[in-house]
Amino acid sequence: MTMQMKQAANQGLTLPFRALRRLREAGIFARAGVSLEYQQLAKRYVLRGVESGGAIDNLGHYVTFCGEDGTPLAWLHPLDGIGVNGVHALVVAPILVRVEMFRRGQTYDLLIARFAPEPRTNGRRPGLQATTIFHAAEGYLPVDLVKRQRERRGLEIPTFYSRAGEPLPVSSQFELVVRAVTAGVNCPACSHSHYLCAPEAAAAEDAAAAVTSRIALSDASDSVAARRAQDGGARP
């Protein structure tokens, strides 16, 4: 990983001063920072992040978090901001994947980065390890999710290209969270979380995933059994 990519992973999207000024003027406050914290009771290091951001008509900035496989994480608790387009929920976990997006008009920048504590040496406090998973600028989405086609929020993802014009697809495991963050940068006066969820909802999703896995294993087992029956008991 290049030094530039490491810095991007640590600091978040590098936005020009003019963009930062416009975000402040619009009252859009997205926190990209991830901090390393120590849990006294569990005696372990964890990561802390805040889902935040929102949008106005032609501008949006949003940050959320997910697990390593892209699944939603349970928030520690929701956050109430002084106004809209600010903080939404707090998350604490051993490993975090941060998904950050910036929108101006129909042009999008996206950064996905993984954060984890570095291995401890000589009992010292570990550093924060940041790894860029996906980074692309000037993606395009020809859909007005703010007004005319807002019913499409949560269903659309911008298309990104390399400098040579080749498609840069987002990994399938992160499609859901990228759809959520795309909705976030198109959500005017945003006052709710788009991806972090209540602990009960996260537990329900985990249970549903477990059931789906068991069904898939059962179907596979039945299929193997059927083939063996057709083959007179021979192994497939």
Residue frames relative to the residue before (quaternion, step in Angstrom):
aa qw qx qy qz dx dy dz
M 1.0000 0.0000 0.0000 0.0000 0.00 0.00 0.00
T 0.4251 -0.7075 0.5015 0.2593 3.60 -0.88 0.92
M 0.6514 -0.5126 0.3838 0.4069 3.55 -1.29 0.42
Q 0.6262 0.5479 -0.3374 0.4404 3.58 1.05 -0.78
M 0.6620 0.4941 -0.3060 0.4733 3.59 0.99 -0.82
K 0.6243 0.5331 -0.3404 0.4585 3.61 1.04 -0.74
Q 0.6609 0.5011 -0.3077 0.4664 3.57 0.95 -0.86
A 0.6345 0.5264 -0.3305 0.4594 3.58 1.00 -0.80
A 0.6486 0.5171 -0.3201 0.4578 3.57 0.95 -0.89
N 0.6867 0.4909 -0.2847 0.4542 3.59 0.91 -0.91
Q 0.8065 0.3470 -0.1454 0.4562 3.56 0.69 -1.13
G 0.4957 -0.6226 0.4610 0.3926 3.59 1.11 -0.52
L 0.7606 -0.3415 0.2648 0.4845 3.54 -1.28 -0.18
T 0.3174 -0.7248 0.5806 0.1920 3.55 -1.01 0.87
L 0.0644 -0.8253 0.5607 -0.0180 3.55 -0.30 1.30
P 0.5214 -0.6368 0.4575 0.3366 3.60 -1.01 0.71
F 0.6698 -0.5196 0.3475 0.4007 3.55 -1.21 0.56
R 0.6346 0.5432 -0.3384 0.4333 3.59 0.95 -0.80
A 0.6519 0.5032 -0.3141 0.4724 3.60 1.02 -0.80
L 0.6478 0.5137 -0.3184 0.4637 3.58 0.97 -0.85
R 0.6473 0.5146 -0.3184 0.4635 3.57 1.00 -0.79
R 0.6536 0.5071 -0.3129 0.4666 3.59 0.97 -0.83
L 0.6316 0.5259 -0.3337 0.4617 3.60 1.02 -0.75
R 0.6506 0.5015 -0.3172 0.4739 3.58 0.97 -0.83
E 0.6635 0.5077 -0.3055 0.4568 3.58 0.91 -0.89
A 0.6920 0.4662 -0.2669 0.4822 3.58 1.10 -0.75
G 0.4403 -0.7101 0.4500 0.3153 3.59 1.23 -0.24
I 0.4587 0.6441 -0.4696 0.3926 3.58 1.10 0.76
F 0.0153 0.8204 -0.5669 0.0729 3.56 -0.52 1.20
A 0.0329 0.7925 -0.6037 0.0800 3.58 -0.33 1.31
R 0.2521 -0.7809 0.5599 0.1143 3.57 -0.80 1.07
A 0.1657 -0.8133 0.5527 0.0745 3.57 -0.47 1.17
G 0.5174 0.6886 -0.4017 0.3112 3.60 1.20 -0.33
V 0.1189 -0.7455 0.6526 0.0644 3.53 -1.19 0.75
S 0.1122 -0.8197 0.5602 0.0421 3.60 -0.76 0.99
L 0.3978 -0.6885 0.5599 0.2329 3.53 -1.26 0.61
E 0.0290 -0.8148 0.5777 -0.0394 3.59 -0.68 1.13
Y 0.3234 -0.7452 0.5525 0.1867 3.58 -1.22 0.52
Q 0.2587 -0.7563 0.5853 0.1359 3.55 -0.88 1.02
Q 0.3833 -0.7639 0.4783 0.2020 3.56 -0.49 1.23
L 0.6912 0.4845 -0.2924 0.4494 3.59 0.89 -0.89
A 0.7425 0.3873 -0.2159 0.5021 3.58 0.88 -0.95
K 0.2647 -0.7947 0.4978 0.2249 3.58 1.30 -0.36
R 0.5792 0.5319 -0.4064 0.4653 3.53 0.75 1.11
Y 0.4482 -0.6575 0.5323 0.2890 3.53 -1.31 0.34
V 0.0615 -0.7825 0.6196 0.0043 3.54 -1.04 0.85
L 0.4171 -0.6879 0.5373 0.2533 3.53 -1.34 0.20
R 0.1959 -0.7852 0.5835 0.0680 3.53 -1.09 0.82
G 0.0779 0.7913 -0.6015 0.0769 3.56 -0.89 0.97
V 0.2749 -0.7529 0.5788 0.1502 3.55 -1.28 0.40
E 0.3124 -0.7075 0.5984 0.2092 3.59 -0.81 0.99
S 0.1592 0.8037 -0.5414 0.1887 3.55 -0.71 1.07
G 0.5515 0.6266 -0.4601 0.3027 3.53 -1.34 0.30
G 0.0222 0.7850 -0.6189 0.0162 3.51 -1.36 -0.21
A 0.3935 -0.7349 0.5171 0.1939 3.56 -1.19 -0.42
I 0.1790 -0.6676 0.6915 0.2100 3.45 -1.51 0.09
D 0.8065 -0.3078 0.1600 0.4788 3.61 -1.22 -0.03
N 0.8488 0.1568 -0.0383 0.5034 3.60 0.63 -1.10
L 0.7377 0.3509 -0.2008 0.5407 3.59 1.22 0.27
G 0.1301 0.7976 -0.5819 0.0911 3.58 -1.01 0.80
H 0.0039 -0.7665 0.6421 -0.0139 3.55 -1.18 0.65
Y 0.0909 0.8158 -0.5585 0.1192 3.58 -0.70 1.07
V 0.1014 -0.7699 0.6293 0.0309 3.54 -1.17 0.79
T 0.0954 0.7692 -0.6299 0.0492 3.56 -0.98 0.87
F 0.3293 -0.7429 0.5555 0.1764 3.57 -1.31 0.09
C 0.0387 -0.7832 0.6203 0.0161 3.53 -1.24 0.54
G 0.6217 -0.5190 0.4203 0.4093 3.55 -1.33 -0.01
E 0.7267 -0.4400 0.2991 0.4345 3.57 -1.30 0.15
D 0.7253 0.3988 -0.2355 0.5094 3.57 1.13 -0.61
G 0.6293 -0.5755 0.3248 0.4089 3.59 1.25 0.28
T 0.5052 0.6687 -0.4274 0.3389 3.61 1.21 -0.09
P 0.5845 -0.5827 0.4228 0.3743 3.60 -1.15 0.54
L 0.2822 -0.7372 0.5904 0.1685 3.55 -1.17 0.68
A 0.4832 -0.6334 0.5120 0.3212 3.55 -1.19 0.50
W 0.4115 -0.6933 0.5267 0.2695 3.56 -0.93 0.84
L 0.5324 -0.5686 0.5040 0.3732 3.54 -1.29 0.35
H 0.7082 -0.2917 0.1636 0.6218 3.52 1.13 -0.82
P 0.5479 -0.5886 0.4628 0.3730 3.61 -1.20 0.42
L 0.2896 -0.7466 0.5754 0.1661 3.56 -1.27 0.46
D 0.2625 -0.7390 0.5996 0.1593 3.55 -1.09 0.75
G 0.2394 -0.7807 0.5638 0.1240 3.54 -0.72 1.08
I 0.6293 -0.5128 0.4124 0.4135 3.54 -1.32 0.19
G 0.7901 0.0561 -0.0207 0.6100 3.55 1.11 -0.70
V 0.6678 -0.4687 0.3748 0.4403 3.57 -1.27 -0.29
N 0.7810 0.3417 -0.2535 0.4572 3.58 -1.34 0.14
G 0.5614 0.5842 -0.3918 0.4359 3.57 1.08 0.79
V 0.8090 -0.1968 0.1687 0.5276 3.56 -0.90 -0.94
H 0.1795 -0.8048 0.5614 0.0698 3.56 -1.15 0.74
A 0.8030 -0.1304 0.1256 0.5679 3.60 0.88 -0.89
L 0.3356 -0.7304 0.5697 0.1712 3.54 -1.25 0.69
V 0.0651 -0.7961 0.6014 0.0184 3.57 -0.96 0.89
V 0.0545 -0.7599 0.6475 0.0183 3.54 -1.14 0.80
A 0.1816 0.7830 -0.5711 0.1666 3.59 -0.77 1.03
P 0.6258 -0.5530 0.3853 0.3925 3.62 -1.17 0.43
I 0.7757 0.0655 -0.0225 0.6273 3.58 1.13 -0.70
L 0.0836 -0.7958 0.5990 0.0306 3.57 -0.99 0.84
V 0.1616 -0.7140 0.6667 0.1401 3.52 -1.25 0.60
R 0.1904 -0.7947 0.5703 0.0832 3.56 -0.61 1.16
V 0.1066 -0.7700 0.6278 0.0398 3.55 -1.00 0.92
E 0.0012 0.8163 -0.5726 0.0761 3.57 -0.53 1.24
M 0.0096 -0.8022 0.5964 -0.0266 3.56 -0.95 0.91
F 0.1229 -0.7575 0.6386 0.0580 3.53 -1.18 0.78
R 0.0755 -0.8076 0.5848 0.0104 3.57 -0.90 0.97
R 0.0354 0.7307 -0.6815 -0.0194 3.52 -1.15 0.73
G 0.8043 -0.0124 -0.0606 0.5910 3.54 -0.42 1.27
Q 0.7367 -0.3386 0.2856 0.5109 3.56 -0.64 -1.18
T 0.5427 0.5892 -0.3938 0.4509 3.57 1.28 0.44
Y 0.1165 -0.8342 0.5385 -0.0209 3.56 -0.83 1.08
D 0.1497 -0.7240 0.6629 0.1183 3.54 -1.27 0.63
L 0.0688 -0.8122 0.5793 -0.0010 3.58 -1.00 0.84
L 0.0072 0.7745 -0.6323 0.0180 3.55 -1.04 0.87
I 0.0513 -0.7638 0.6434 0.0044 3.55 -0.87 1.06
A 0.0621 0.8159 -0.5674 0.0919 3.58 -0.67 1.09
R 0.3183 -0.7419 0.5665 0.1655 3.55 -1.11 0.79
F 0.1114 -0.7950 0.5956 0.0303 3.57 -0.97 0.93
A 0.1234 0.7716 -0.6147 0.1078 3.55 -1.00 0.89
P 0.5418 -0.5918 0.4619 0.3780 3.61 -1.14 0.45
E 0.4436 -0.6623 0.5283 0.2923 3.57 -1.06 0.73
P 0.6251 -0.5242 0.3941 0.4232 3.64 -1.16 0.38
R 0.4399 -0.6922 0.5074 0.2643 3.56 -1.02 0.80
T 0.1033 -0.7802 0.6150 0.0480 3.54 -1.07 0.80
N 0.8531 0.0129 -0.0553 0.5187 3.56 -0.88 1.04
G 0.6641 -0.5446 0.3011 0.4144 3.56 1.07 0.74
R 0.4757 0.6825 -0.4369 0.3421 3.59 1.24 0.17
R 0.6200 -0.5223 0.4272 0.4004 3.53 -1.27 0.40
P 0.4038 -0.7314 0.4850 0.2583 3.62 -0.74 0.97
G 0.4914 -0.6195 0.5152 0.3307 3.51 -1.29 0.32
L 0.5067 -0.6181 0.5020 0.3305 3.55 -1.34 0.03
Q 0.2162 -0.7887 0.5679 0.0927 3.56 -0.62 1.18
A 0.0348 -0.8040 0.5931 -0.0243 3.57 -0.71 1.10
T 0.0449 -0.8031 0.5935 -0.0276 3.57 -0.84 1.04
T 0.3512 -0.7313 0.5447 0.2123 3.58 -0.80 0.98
I 0.2235 -0.7770 0.5790 0.1055 3.57 -0.82 1.05
F 0.7858 -0.0766 0.0931 0.6066 3.57 0.97 -0.89
H 0.0857 0.7818 -0.6120 0.0832 3.57 -0.91 0.92
A 0.1907 0.7744 -0.5804 0.1643 3.55 -0.63 1.12
A 0.2085 -0.7786 0.5841 0.0957 3.54 -1.11 0.77
E 0.8442 0.2299 -0.1641 0.4555 3.51 -1.35 0.42
G 0.2165 0.7426 -0.5872 0.2384 3.53 0.84 1.05
Y 0.2699 -0.7820 0.5477 0.1251 3.57 -1.22 0.41
L 0.0021 -0.7711 0.6364 -0.0191 3.54 -1.10 0.86
P 0.2068 -0.8301 0.5088 0.0960 3.61 -0.24 1.26
V 0.5235 0.5966 -0.4251 0.4351 3.57 0.94 0.93
D 0.3229 -0.7429 0.5555 0.1874 3.59 -0.88 0.95
L 0.0937 -0.8376 0.5380 0.0137 3.55 0.03 1.33
V 0.5646 0.6083 -0.3881 0.4007 3.59 1.24 -0.23
K 0.8354 0.1214 -0.0220 0.5356 3.58 0.84 -0.96
R 0.8184 0.3526 -0.1930 0.4106 3.54 0.14 -1.32
Q 0.8059 0.1610 -0.0834 0.5636 3.62 1.03 -0.69
R 0.1664 0.8332 -0.5139 0.1183 3.56 0.97 0.80
E 0.5533 0.5962 -0.4052 0.4175 3.59 1.20 -0.30
R 0.6233 0.5438 -0.3301 0.4547 3.58 1.29 -0.25
R 0.4128 0.7075 -0.4802 0.3137 3.62 1.24 -0.02
G 0.7713 0.3000 -0.2544 0.5003 3.54 -0.93 0.94
L 0.7024 0.4346 -0.2589 0.5008 3.58 1.31 -0.07
E 0.7269 0.4482 -0.2197 0.4717 3.58 1.18 -0.49
I 0.0951 -0.7503 0.6520 0.0544 3.53 -1.30 0.62
P 0.4663 -0.6621 0.4933 0.3174 3.62 -0.90 0.80
T 0.3966 -0.6727 0.5635 0.2698 3.56 -1.25 0.41
F 0.1438 -0.7983 0.5832 0.0448 3.56 -0.83 1.05
Y 0.1392 -0.7876 0.5980 0.0509 3.54 -1.18 0.70
S 0.5042 -0.5918 0.5225 0.3499 3.54 -1.29 0.41
R 0.6855 -0.4630 0.3492 0.4402 3.58 -1.27 0.13
A 0.6733 0.4782 -0.2865 0.4857 3.58 1.22 -0.49
G 0.5896 -0.6211 0.3540 0.3760 3.59 1.26 0.13
E 0.5025 0.6380 -0.4373 0.3863 3.58 1.22 0.32
P 0.5514 -0.6319 0.4214 0.3451 3.62 -0.95 0.79
L 0.1652 -0.7490 0.6348 0.0933 3.55 -1.15 0.79
P 0.1372 -0.8327 0.5308 0.0770 3.61 0.06 1.21
V 0.4264 -0.6524 0.5626 0.2758 3.54 -1.18 0.66
S 0.5533 -0.6183 0.4438 0.3386 3.57 -0.95 0.91
S 0.5817 -0.6296 0.3911 0.3350 3.57 -0.95 0.92
Q 0.6341 0.5517 -0.3493 0.4141 3.63 1.02 -0.66
F 0.7341 0.3914 -0.2311 0.5045 3.59 1.21 -0.42
E 0.3687 0.7579 -0.4773 0.2486 3.60 1.24 0.14
L 0.6662 0.5169 -0.3178 0.4335 3.60 0.87 -0.90
V 0.6979 0.4564 -0.2892 0.4701 3.58 0.87 -0.90
V 0.6279 0.5107 -0.3477 0.4733 3.62 1.07 -0.58
R 0.6036 0.5274 -0.3574 0.4794 3.60 1.09 -0.61
A 0.6536 0.5202 -0.3079 0.4555 3.57 1.01 -0.85
V 0.6943 0.4558 -0.2907 0.4752 3.59 0.87 -0.88
T 0.5820 0.5481 -0.3690 0.4741 3.60 1.17 -0.50
A 0.6263 0.5086 -0.3263 0.4926 3.57 1.07 -0.72
G 0.6458 0.5528 -0.3196 0.4185 3.57 0.99 -0.83
V 0.7094 0.4349 -0.2677 0.4857 3.60 0.95 -0.82
N 0.6953 0.3918 -0.2724 0.5374 3.58 1.32 0.10
C 0.5455 0.6169 -0.3801 0.4211 3.57 1.28 0.39
P 0.2159 -0.8045 0.5384 0.1275 3.64 -0.09 1.22
A 0.8340 0.0912 -0.1087 0.5331 3.56 -1.07 0.80
C 0.1295 0.8403 -0.5140 0.1134 3.57 1.01 0.87
S 0.0133 0.8107 -0.5834 0.0470 3.57 -0.88 0.97
H 0.7098 0.3974 -0.2556 0.5225 3.59 1.20 0.41
S 0.5643 -0.5907 0.4628 0.3442 3.54 -1.30 0.41
H 0.3029 -0.7663 0.5422 0.1646 3.56 -1.06 0.80
Y 0.8198 0.1931 -0.1101 0.5278 3.63 1.15 -0.38
L 0.6273 0.4675 -0.3451 0.5185 3.62 0.92 -0.74
C 0.1064 -0.8259 0.5534 0.0173 3.58 -0.94 0.81
A 0.6632 -0.4867 0.3859 0.4176 3.54 -1.33 0.24
P 0.6356 -0.5578 0.3661 0.3885 3.63 -1.07 0.64
E 0.6325 0.5338 -0.3466 0.4415 3.60 0.99 -0.75
A 0.6600 0.5038 -0.3087 0.4640 3.58 0.97 -0.85
A 0.6467 0.5135 -0.3222 0.4629 3.58 0.98 -0.83
A 0.6431 0.5124 -0.3228 0.4688 3.60 1.00 -0.81
A 0.6405 0.5251 -0.3226 0.4582 3.58 1.01 -0.80
E 0.6488 0.5083 -0.3191 0.4679 3.59 1.01 -0.81
D 0.6361 0.5193 -0.3305 0.4653 3.58 1.00 -0.80
A 0.6527 0.5101 -0.3122 0.4651 3.57 0.99 -0.85
A 0.6489 0.5125 -0.3165 0.4647 3.58 0.98 -0.84
A 0.6432 0.5176 -0.3214 0.4638 3.57 1.02 -0.80
A 0.6379 0.5265 -0.3213 0.4612 3.58 1.05 -0.79
V 0.6464 0.5125 -0.3132 0.4706 3.59 0.99 -0.86
T 0.6448 0.5218 -0.3165 0.4603 3.58 0.96 -0.90
S 0.6476 0.5190 -0.3155 0.4602 3.57 1.01 -0.84
R 0.6600 0.5054 -0.3103 0.4612 3.58 0.97 -0.88
I 0.6377 0.5230 -0.3268 0.4614 3.58 1.02 -0.81
A 0.6507 0.5190 -0.3122 0.4580 3.55 0.97 -0.88
L 0.6577 0.4972 -0.3056 0.4763 3.59 0.99 -0.85
S 0.6447 0.5234 -0.3185 0.4571 3.56 1.05 -0.82
D 0.6481 0.5159 -0.3112 0.4657 3.56 0.98 -0.90
A 0.6501 0.5123 -0.3174 0.4627 3.56 1.00 -0.86
S 0.6461 0.5200 -0.3134 0.4624 3.58 1.01 -0.85
D 0.6513 0.5094 -0.3130 0.4672 3.58 0.96 -0.89
S 0.6458 0.5286 -0.3205 0.4481 3.57 1.01 -0.83
V 0.6493 0.5027 -0.3122 0.4778 3.57 1.00 -0.84
A 0.6464 0.5228 -0.3190 0.4551 3.58 0.97 -0.87
A 0.6494 0.5184 -0.3191 0.4557 3.57 0.98 -0.86
R 0.6592 0.5026 -0.3199 0.4589 3.58 0.95 -0.86
R 0.6408 0.5207 -0.3328 0.4555 3.56 1.03 -0.76
A 0.6305 0.5303 -0.3300 0.4607 3.58 1.05 -0.79
Q 0.6644 0.5043 -0.3039 0.4603 3.55 1.00 -0.90
D 0.7159 0.4286 -0.2460 0.4933 3.57 1.12 -0.69
G 0.5509 -0.6321 0.3948 0.3755 3.56 1.22 0.22
G 0.7259 -0.4327 0.2432 0.4761 3.58 1.08 0.65
A 0.4896 0.6617 -0.4406 0.3581 3.61 1.22 -0.05
R 0.5415 -0.6109 0.4606 0.3486 3.56 -1.13 0.56
P 0.5005 -0.6453 0.4657 0.3408 3.62 -1.02 0.73
